Protein backbone atom coordinates (compact mmCIF):
# COMPACT_ATOMS: atom_id res chain seq x y z
CA UNK A 1 0.00 0.00 0.00
CA UNK A 2 1.46 3.34 -1.03
CA UNK A 3 0.84 6.89 -2.15
CA UNK A 4 2.72 7.64 -5.36
CA UNK A 5 3.36 11.11 -6.80
CA UNK A 6 4.22 11.13 -10.49
CA UNK A 7 3.77 13.10 -13.68
CA UNK A 8 1.74 11.72 -16.56
CA UNK A 9 3.96 9.80 -18.96
CA UNK A 10 2.71 11.43 -22.19
CA UNK A 11 3.99 14.59 -23.83
CA UNK A 12 0.63 15.65 -25.26
CA UNK A 13 -2.57 16.74 -23.54
CA UNK A 14 -5.93 15.08 -24.14
CA UNK A 15 -8.69 17.29 -22.74
CA UNK A 16 -6.95 19.59 -20.22
CA UNK A 17 -8.18 20.05 -16.66
CA UNK A 18 -7.12 23.72 -16.54
CA UNK A 19 -7.07 26.64 -18.88
CA UNK A 20 -4.04 28.93 -19.20
CA UNK A 21 -2.25 31.55 -17.11
CA UNK A 22 -3.98 34.68 -18.48
CA UNK A 23 -7.33 33.34 -17.22
CA UNK A 24 -6.01 33.42 -13.65
CA UNK A 25 -4.79 36.98 -14.04
CA UNK A 26 -8.15 38.00 -15.48
CA UNK A 27 -9.95 36.49 -12.51
CA UNK A 28 -7.83 38.60 -10.15
CA UNK A 29 -8.49 41.76 -12.17
CA UNK A 30 -12.28 41.44 -12.01
CA UNK A 31 -11.97 41.24 -8.22
CA UNK A 32 -10.62 44.82 -8.02
CA UNK A 33 -12.92 47.84 -8.01
CA UNK A 34 -12.45 50.48 -10.73
CA UNK A 35 -10.27 48.05 -12.67
CA UNK A 36 -10.54 46.74 -16.21
CA UNK A 37 -7.72 44.55 -17.49
CA UNK A 38 -6.36 44.66 -21.03
CA UNK A 39 -5.38 41.22 -22.26
CA UNK A 40 -2.56 41.70 -24.75
CA UNK A 41 -3.22 38.99 -27.29
CA UNK A 42 -5.86 37.63 -29.62
CA UNK A 43 -9.54 38.36 -29.09
CA UNK A 44 -10.18 34.79 -28.05
CA UNK A 45 -7.89 35.14 -25.04
CA UNK A 46 -10.60 37.36 -23.53
CA UNK A 47 -13.74 36.07 -25.20
CA UNK A 48 -13.44 32.48 -24.04
CA UNK A 49 -12.32 33.44 -20.52
CA UNK A 50 -15.22 35.87 -20.13
CA UNK A 51 -17.52 33.14 -21.40
CA UNK A 52 -16.38 30.66 -18.78
CA UNK A 53 -16.68 33.29 -16.02
CA UNK A 54 -20.21 34.04 -17.17
CA UNK A 55 -21.09 30.35 -17.41
CA UNK A 56 -19.93 29.77 -13.85
CA UNK A 57 -21.25 32.91 -12.13
CA UNK A 58 -24.16 33.61 -14.50
CA UNK A 59 -23.04 37.26 -14.58
CA UNK A 60 -21.34 39.69 -16.96
CA UNK A 61 -17.80 40.99 -16.42
CA UNK A 62 -15.72 43.73 -18.02
CA UNK A 63 -12.43 42.79 -19.67
CA UNK A 64 -10.66 44.36 -22.64
CA UNK A 65 -8.44 43.01 -25.40
CA UNK A 66 -5.71 44.49 -27.59
CA UNK A 67 -7.14 42.20 -30.33
CA UNK A 68 -3.97 41.16 -32.16
CA UNK A 69 -4.08 39.97 -35.76
CA UNK A 70 -1.52 38.35 -38.05
CA UNK A 71 0.44 41.51 -38.78
CA UNK A 72 0.90 42.22 -35.08
CA UNK A 73 2.26 38.75 -34.49
CA UNK A 74 4.93 39.42 -37.10
CA UNK A 75 5.80 43.08 -36.54
CA UNK A 76 4.97 43.56 -32.85
CA UNK A 77 1.90 45.08 -31.24
CA UNK A 78 2.87 47.60 -28.58
CA UNK A 79 0.90 50.26 -30.45
CA UNK A 80 -2.21 48.19 -29.71
CA UNK A 81 -1.51 48.50 -25.99
CA UNK A 82 -1.13 52.27 -26.30
CA UNK A 83 -4.37 52.53 -28.26
CA UNK A 84 -6.14 50.17 -25.86
CA UNK A 85 -5.20 52.14 -22.75
CA UNK A 86 -6.30 55.42 -24.37
CA UNK A 87 -9.66 54.04 -25.57
CA UNK A 88 -10.33 52.33 -22.23
CA UNK A 89 -9.68 55.49 -20.20
CA UNK A 90 -11.80 57.58 -22.56
CA UNK A 91 -14.78 55.22 -22.48
CA UNK A 92 -14.66 54.44 -18.74
CA UNK A 93 -14.03 57.59 -16.66
CA UNK A 94 -14.20 55.62 -13.40
CA UNK A 95 -11.32 53.26 -14.24
CA UNK A 96 -8.22 53.73 -12.11
CA UNK A 97 -6.40 50.40 -12.51
CA UNK A 98 -5.44 48.86 -15.84
CA UNK A 99 -3.42 45.64 -15.67
CA UNK A 100 -1.75 44.69 -18.96
CA UNK A 101 -1.96 40.90 -19.09
CA UNK A 102 0.31 39.16 -21.58
CA UNK A 103 -0.43 35.96 -23.48
CA UNK A 104 1.56 33.32 -25.36
CA UNK A 105 1.70 35.26 -28.63
CA UNK A 106 2.88 38.55 -27.14
CA UNK A 107 5.45 36.84 -24.91
CA UNK A 108 6.83 34.90 -27.88
CA UNK A 109 7.18 37.98 -30.11
CA UNK A 110 8.83 39.79 -27.18
CA UNK A 111 6.61 42.83 -26.74
CA UNK A 112 8.13 45.03 -24.02
CA UNK A 113 5.11 45.59 -21.78
CA UNK A 114 7.13 47.15 -18.97
CA UNK A 115 8.70 49.55 -21.46
CA UNK A 116 5.38 50.64 -22.97
CA UNK A 117 3.94 51.23 -19.48
CA UNK A 118 6.90 53.50 -18.71
CA UNK A 119 6.26 55.32 -22.00
CA UNK A 120 2.55 55.74 -21.25
CA UNK A 121 3.21 56.94 -17.70
CA UNK A 122 5.59 59.63 -18.98
CA UNK A 123 3.51 60.51 -22.05
CA UNK A 124 -0.20 59.78 -22.47
CA UNK A 125 -1.11 59.79 -18.77
CA UNK A 126 0.64 63.09 -18.09
CA UNK A 127 -0.55 64.78 -21.27
CA UNK A 128 -4.16 63.58 -21.53
CA UNK A 129 -5.14 62.16 -18.15
CA UNK A 130 -3.16 64.30 -15.71
CA UNK A 131 -6.27 64.93 -13.61
CA UNK A 132 -6.92 61.21 -13.04
CA UNK A 133 -5.39 58.54 -10.84
CA UNK A 134 -4.39 55.74 -13.21
CA UNK A 135 -2.25 52.72 -12.42
CA UNK A 136 -0.85 50.55 -15.22
CA UNK A 137 0.41 47.17 -14.02
CA UNK A 138 2.33 44.64 -16.12
CA UNK A 139 1.35 41.02 -15.52
CA UNK A 140 3.41 38.48 -17.44
CA UNK A 141 1.39 35.29 -17.98
CA UNK A 142 2.61 33.37 -21.04
CA UNK A 143 0.14 30.62 -21.83
CA UNK A 144 2.75 28.01 -22.74
CA UNK A 145 3.82 27.42 -19.13
CA UNK A 146 1.88 26.99 -15.90
CA UNK A 147 -1.89 27.21 -15.76
CA UNK A 148 -4.70 29.47 -14.62
CA UNK A 149 -3.59 28.64 -11.06
CA UNK A 150 -0.06 30.00 -11.48
CA UNK A 151 -1.50 32.94 -13.44
CA UNK A 152 -3.70 33.81 -10.46
CA UNK A 153 -0.73 33.53 -8.09
CA UNK A 154 1.42 35.79 -10.27
CA UNK A 155 -1.32 38.41 -10.66
CA UNK A 156 -2.09 38.66 -6.93
CA UNK A 157 1.60 39.20 -6.23
CA UNK A 158 1.85 41.84 -8.99
CA UNK A 159 -1.18 43.76 -7.68
CA UNK A 160 0.07 43.64 -4.09
CA UNK A 161 3.65 44.58 -4.98
CA UNK A 162 2.41 47.54 -7.05
CA UNK A 163 0.20 49.03 -4.33
CA UNK A 164 1.40 47.85 -0.90
CA UNK A 165 2.86 50.64 1.23
CA UNK A 166 4.24 50.97 4.73
CA UNK A 167 2.62 54.09 6.14
CA UNK A 168 2.93 54.95 9.83
CA UNK A 169 1.63 52.56 12.45
CA UNK A 170 0.45 49.00 11.91
CA UNK A 171 -3.26 49.12 11.06
CA UNK A 172 -4.30 46.25 13.34
CA UNK A 173 -5.74 44.21 10.46
CA UNK A 174 -4.67 40.91 8.97
CA UNK A 175 -4.50 40.23 5.25
CA UNK A 176 -6.52 37.22 4.13
CA UNK A 177 -5.76 36.07 0.58
CA UNK A 178 -8.61 33.79 -0.39
CA UNK A 179 -7.31 32.24 -3.59
CA UNK A 180 -9.57 31.26 -6.49
CA UNK A 181 -12.82 30.72 -4.60
CA UNK A 182 -16.55 31.42 -4.88
CA UNK A 183 -18.62 34.24 -3.37
CA UNK A 184 -19.99 31.75 -0.84
CA UNK A 185 -16.46 30.98 0.35
CA UNK A 186 -15.69 34.68 0.88
CA UNK A 187 -18.93 35.07 2.85
CA UNK A 188 -17.99 32.12 5.06
CA UNK A 189 -14.43 33.37 5.67
CA UNK A 190 -15.72 36.84 6.58
CA UNK A 191 -18.29 35.26 8.91
CA UNK A 192 -15.56 33.37 10.78
CA UNK A 193 -13.46 36.53 11.06
CA UNK A 194 -16.44 38.54 12.31
CA UNK A 195 -17.24 36.02 15.03
CA UNK A 196 -13.61 36.22 16.20
CA UNK A 197 -13.87 40.04 16.09
CA UNK A 198 -10.90 40.21 13.74
CA UNK A 199 -10.55 43.03 11.23
CA UNK A 200 -9.17 41.89 7.91
CA UNK A 201 -8.38 43.03 4.41
CA UNK A 202 -9.86 40.25 2.30
CA UNK A 203 -8.28 39.78 -1.12
CA UNK A 204 -10.43 39.56 -3.07
CA UNK A 205 -13.89 40.80 -2.10
CA UNK A 206 -15.94 38.89 -4.67
CA UNK A 207 -19.21 38.50 -2.77
CA UNK A 208 -20.65 40.96 -5.29
CA UNK A 209 -20.09 38.47 -8.10
CA UNK A 210 -23.50 37.23 -6.98
CA UNK A 211 -25.07 40.38 -8.40
CA UNK A 212 -28.67 41.51 -8.00
CA UNK A 213 -31.12 42.27 -10.79
CA UNK A 214 -32.37 45.75 -9.92
CA UNK A 215 -35.35 47.78 -11.19
CA UNK A 216 -33.02 50.33 -12.80
CA UNK A 217 -31.29 47.75 -14.99
CA UNK A 218 -28.78 44.93 -15.02
CA UNK A 219 -25.57 45.13 -13.05
CA UNK A 220 -22.04 44.52 -14.33
CA UNK A 221 -20.31 42.41 -11.72
CA UNK A 222 -16.97 43.40 -10.23
CA UNK A 223 -15.13 42.86 -6.98
CA UNK A 224 -15.02 45.33 -4.12
CA UNK A 225 -11.30 45.29 -3.28
CA UNK A 226 -10.16 48.92 -3.53
CA UNK A 227 -6.84 50.61 -4.15
CA UNK A 228 -6.80 51.61 -0.48
CA UNK A 229 -7.32 47.96 0.52
CA UNK A 230 -4.34 46.93 -1.59
CA UNK A 231 -2.19 49.75 -0.20
CA UNK A 232 -3.08 48.80 3.37
CA UNK A 233 -1.68 45.28 2.93
CA UNK A 234 1.76 46.73 3.70
CA UNK A 235 0.61 47.85 7.16
CA UNK A 236 -1.02 44.64 8.36
CA UNK A 237 -0.06 42.64 11.41
CA UNK A 238 0.12 39.47 9.35
CA UNK A 239 -1.01 37.65 6.21
CA UNK A 240 -2.88 34.38 5.92
CA UNK A 241 -3.04 32.87 2.43
CA UNK A 242 -5.73 30.21 2.40
CA UNK A 243 -4.14 28.48 -0.57
CA UNK A 244 -0.50 27.65 -1.14
CA UNK A 245 -0.62 27.95 -4.93
CA UNK A 246 -3.17 30.79 -5.22
CA UNK A 247 -1.80 33.72 -3.26
CA UNK A 248 1.27 32.27 -1.60
CA UNK A 249 3.63 34.44 -3.66
CA UNK A 250 1.96 37.64 -2.43
CA UNK A 251 2.12 36.52 1.21
CA UNK A 252 5.83 35.78 0.90
CA UNK A 253 6.42 39.12 -0.85
CA UNK A 254 4.79 41.04 2.03
CA UNK A 255 6.84 39.05 4.52
CA UNK A 256 10.11 39.76 2.72
CA UNK A 257 9.42 43.40 1.77
CA UNK A 258 7.56 44.65 4.87
CA UNK A 259 8.43 42.05 7.51
CA UNK A 260 4.77 41.02 7.80
CA UNK A 261 4.46 37.47 9.17
CA UNK A 262 2.94 35.05 6.68
CA UNK A 263 1.01 31.83 7.23
CA UNK A 264 0.30 29.88 4.04
CA UNK A 265 -2.48 27.31 4.24
CA UNK A 266 -3.70 24.78 4.83
CA UNK A 267 -6.83 25.44 2.81
CA UNK A 268 -9.67 25.41 5.40
CA UNK A 269 -11.61 22.54 3.83
CA UNK A 270 -13.02 20.12 6.38
CA UNK A 271 -13.04 20.21 10.16
CA UNK A 272 -9.34 19.84 10.95
CA UNK A 273 -8.18 22.40 8.38
CA UNK A 274 -10.81 24.91 9.54
CA UNK A 275 -9.61 24.30 13.11
CA UNK A 276 -6.07 25.09 11.95
CA UNK A 277 -7.24 28.26 10.18
CA UNK A 278 -8.92 29.55 13.35
CA UNK A 279 -5.89 28.63 15.48
CA UNK A 280 -3.69 30.56 13.03
CA UNK A 281 -5.93 33.62 13.38
CA UNK A 282 -5.79 33.27 17.17
CA UNK A 283 -2.00 33.01 17.05
CA UNK A 284 -1.67 36.02 14.76
CA UNK A 285 -4.15 38.34 16.50
CA UNK A 286 -4.36 37.08 20.09
CA UNK A 287 -8.16 36.89 19.76
CA UNK A 288 -9.85 33.87 21.40
CA UNK A 289 -12.04 31.43 19.50
CA UNK A 290 -15.58 32.21 20.72
CA UNK A 291 -18.12 29.71 21.99
CA UNK A 292 -20.33 30.48 18.99
CA UNK A 293 -17.72 28.97 16.65
CA UNK A 294 -17.27 25.97 18.95
CA UNK A 295 -21.01 25.40 18.60
CA UNK A 296 -20.89 25.76 14.80
CA UNK A 297 -18.06 23.26 14.77
CA UNK A 298 -20.13 20.88 16.85
CA UNK A 299 -23.09 21.16 14.48
CA UNK A 300 -20.80 20.37 11.53
CA UNK A 301 -19.18 17.42 13.33
CA UNK A 302 -22.63 16.06 14.20
CA UNK A 303 -23.83 16.36 10.60
CA UNK A 304 -20.74 14.61 9.28
CA UNK A 305 -20.91 11.89 11.95
CA UNK A 306 -24.46 11.11 10.84
CA UNK A 307 -23.12 10.27 7.38
CA UNK A 308 -19.58 9.00 7.70
CA UNK A 309 -19.61 5.44 9.00
CA UNK A 310 -22.88 4.24 7.47
CA UNK A 311 -22.77 5.94 4.07
CA UNK A 312 -19.35 7.37 3.16
CA UNK A 313 -16.72 5.11 4.72
CA UNK A 314 -14.81 2.98 2.25
CA UNK A 315 -16.07 4.79 -0.83
CA UNK A 316 -13.39 5.13 -3.52
CA UNK A 317 -13.05 8.67 -4.85
CA UNK A 318 -11.20 10.39 -7.70
CA UNK A 319 -10.63 14.15 -7.37
CA UNK A 320 -9.43 16.64 -9.98
CA UNK A 321 -9.06 20.42 -10.19
CA UNK A 322 -6.91 23.14 -8.62
CA UNK A 323 -4.19 21.71 -6.37
CA UNK A 324 -5.18 23.33 -3.07
CA UNK A 325 -8.80 22.29 -3.58
CA UNK A 326 -7.88 18.73 -4.58
CA UNK A 327 -5.52 18.23 -1.63
CA UNK A 328 -7.99 19.78 0.82
CA UNK A 329 -10.81 17.58 -0.47
CA UNK A 330 -8.57 14.51 -0.22
CA UNK A 331 -7.77 15.32 3.42
CA UNK A 332 -11.46 15.79 4.15
CA UNK A 333 -12.34 12.50 2.47
CA UNK A 334 -9.73 10.70 4.54
CA UNK A 335 -11.18 12.19 7.73
CA UNK A 336 -14.55 10.74 6.70
CA UNK A 337 -13.00 7.28 6.16
CA UNK A 338 -13.31 7.56 2.37
CA UNK A 339 -10.57 6.39 0.01
CA UNK A 340 -9.30 9.10 -2.37
CA UNK A 341 -7.50 6.69 -4.69
CA UNK A 342 -6.71 9.14 -7.53
CA UNK A 343 -5.80 12.84 -7.35
CA UNK A 344 -5.30 14.74 -10.62
CA UNK A 345 -3.36 18.02 -10.55
CA UNK A 346 -3.59 19.70 -13.92
CA UNK A 347 -0.31 21.60 -14.29
CA UNK A 348 3.45 21.12 -14.34
CA UNK A 349 4.35 22.77 -11.02
CA UNK A 350 7.58 21.12 -9.87
CA UNK A 351 7.09 22.02 -6.20
CA UNK A 352 4.31 19.53 -5.46
CA UNK A 353 6.84 17.01 -4.14
CA UNK A 354 7.83 19.44 -1.37
CA UNK A 355 4.25 20.24 -0.35
CA UNK A 356 3.95 19.15 3.32
CA UNK A 357 0.37 17.99 2.75
CA UNK A 358 1.45 15.64 -0.04
CA UNK A 359 4.34 14.39 2.11
CA UNK A 360 1.82 13.67 4.86
CA UNK A 361 -0.31 11.69 2.43
CA UNK A 362 2.69 9.68 1.26
CA UNK A 363 3.66 8.86 4.84
CA UNK A 364 0.23 7.97 6.22
CA UNK A 365 -2.03 6.60 3.48
CA UNK A 366 -2.71 2.90 4.00
CA UNK A 367 -4.13 2.10 0.56
CA UNK A 368 -2.97 2.59 -3.02
CA UNK A 369 -3.25 6.26 -4.01
CA UNK A 370 -1.96 7.93 -7.17
CA UNK A 371 -1.27 11.67 -7.37
CA UNK A 372 -0.74 12.64 -11.02
CA UNK A 373 0.78 16.01 -11.90
CA UNK A 374 0.45 17.70 -15.30
CA UNK A 375 -2.64 15.52 -15.58
CA UNK A 376 -5.44 15.68 -18.12
CA UNK A 377 -8.82 13.98 -18.27
CA UNK A 378 -7.42 11.04 -20.26
CA UNK A 379 -5.50 10.06 -17.11
CA UNK A 380 -8.84 9.62 -15.36
CA UNK A 381 -10.63 7.95 -18.26
CA UNK A 382 -7.89 5.47 -19.14
CA UNK A 383 -7.72 4.21 -15.56
CA UNK A 384 -11.45 3.56 -15.60
CA UNK A 385 -11.67 2.25 -19.16
CA UNK A 386 -8.40 0.36 -19.54
CA UNK A 387 -7.00 -0.24 -16.05
CA UNK A 388 -10.16 -1.34 -14.29
CA UNK A 389 -10.22 1.42 -11.68
CA UNK A 390 -13.47 1.14 -9.74
CA UNK A 391 -14.84 4.38 -8.33
CA UNK A 392 -17.84 5.16 -6.18
CA UNK A 393 -17.62 8.94 -6.62
CA UNK A 394 -15.84 11.65 -8.62
CA UNK A 395 -15.25 15.18 -7.31
CA UNK A 396 -14.43 17.93 -9.79
CA UNK A 397 -15.65 20.73 -12.04
CA UNK A 398 -18.01 20.59 -15.01
CA UNK A 399 -15.37 20.21 -17.73
CA UNK A 400 -14.88 16.57 -16.75
CA UNK A 401 -18.57 15.69 -16.62
CA UNK A 402 -18.56 13.38 -19.65
CA UNK A 403 -16.42 10.76 -17.91
CA UNK A 404 -18.86 10.08 -15.05
CA UNK A 405 -21.72 10.25 -17.58
CA UNK A 406 -20.07 7.73 -19.93
CA UNK A 407 -19.02 5.33 -17.16
CA UNK A 408 -22.10 5.73 -14.95
CA UNK A 409 -20.23 7.04 -11.89
CA UNK A 410 -21.86 9.57 -9.55
CA UNK A 411 -20.20 12.99 -9.43
CA UNK A 412 -20.25 16.01 -7.14
CA UNK A 413 -19.51 19.30 -8.90
CA UNK A 414 -16.94 21.33 -7.01
CA UNK A 415 -14.34 23.90 -8.08
CA UNK A 416 -14.22 26.08 -11.18
CA UNK A 417 -16.01 26.08 -13.55
CA UNK A 418 -19.39 24.63 -12.62
CA UNK A 419 -21.95 25.43 -15.30
CA UNK A 420 -24.24 22.40 -15.40
CA UNK A 421 -25.57 22.78 -11.86
CA UNK A 422 -27.41 25.80 -10.46
CA UNK A 423 -26.09 28.14 -7.80
CA UNK A 424 -22.96 26.27 -6.68
CA UNK A 425 -21.03 29.55 -6.41
CA UNK A 426 -23.31 30.57 -3.52
CA UNK A 427 -22.27 27.67 -1.30
CA UNK A 428 -18.92 27.51 0.51
CA UNK A 429 -16.58 24.56 0.53
CA UNK A 430 -14.43 26.18 3.25
CA UNK A 431 -15.17 26.49 6.94
CA UNK A 432 -17.56 24.45 9.05
CA UNK A 433 -20.48 25.37 6.79
CA UNK A 434 -18.49 24.17 3.78
CA UNK A 435 -17.65 20.87 5.49
CA UNK A 436 -21.32 20.23 6.17
CA UNK A 437 -22.36 21.15 2.63
CA UNK A 438 -19.69 18.96 1.04
CA UNK A 439 -20.47 15.90 3.17
CA UNK A 440 -24.19 16.20 2.53
CA UNK A 441 -23.65 16.75 -1.21
CA UNK A 442 -21.56 13.59 -1.40
CA UNK A 443 -24.09 11.55 0.58
CA UNK A 444 -27.08 12.83 -1.39
CA UNK A 445 -25.31 12.16 -4.68
CA UNK A 446 -24.67 8.57 -3.61
CA UNK A 447 -28.29 8.20 -2.48
CA UNK A 448 -29.55 9.50 -5.83
CA UNK A 449 -27.23 7.13 -7.69
CA UNK A 450 -28.54 4.22 -5.64
CA UNK A 451 -32.12 5.11 -6.59
CA UNK A 452 -31.24 5.63 -10.25
CA UNK A 453 -29.59 2.20 -10.40
CA UNK A 454 -32.52 0.62 -8.52
CA UNK A 455 -30.33 -0.64 -5.71
CA UNK A 456 -33.13 -1.30 -3.23
CA UNK A 457 -30.69 -2.92 -0.84
CA UNK A 458 -27.61 -0.73 -0.93
CA UNK A 459 -24.10 -2.13 -0.83
CA UNK A 460 -23.73 -1.13 2.82
CA UNK A 461 -26.82 -3.10 3.74
CA UNK A 462 -28.15 -0.41 6.05
CA UNK A 463 -31.86 -0.97 5.36
Secondary structure, 3 states (H helix, E strand, C coil): CCEEEEECCCCCCCCECCCCHHHHHHHHHCCECCECCEEECCCHHHHHHHHHHHHHHCCCCCCEECCCCHHHHHHCCHHHHHHHHHHHHHHCCCCCEEEEEECHHHHHHCCCHHHHHHHHHHCHHHHHCCCCCCEEEEECCCCCCCCHHHHHHHHHHHHHHHHCCCCCCCCCCEEEECCCCCHHHHHHHHHHHHHCCCCEEEECCCHHHCCCCECCECCCCCCCECHHHHHHHHHCCEEEECCCCCCHHHHHHHHHHHCCCEEECCCCCCHHHHHHHHHHHHHHHCCCCCHHHHHHHHHHHHHHHHHHHHHHCCCEEEEEECHHHHHHHHHHHHHCCCEEEEEEECCCCCCHHHCHHHHHHHHHCCCCEEEEECCEHHHHHHHHHCCCCCCCEEEECHHHHHHHHHCCCCEEECCCCCCCCCCHHHCCCCHHHHHHHHHHHHHHHHHHHHHHCCCCCCCCCCC
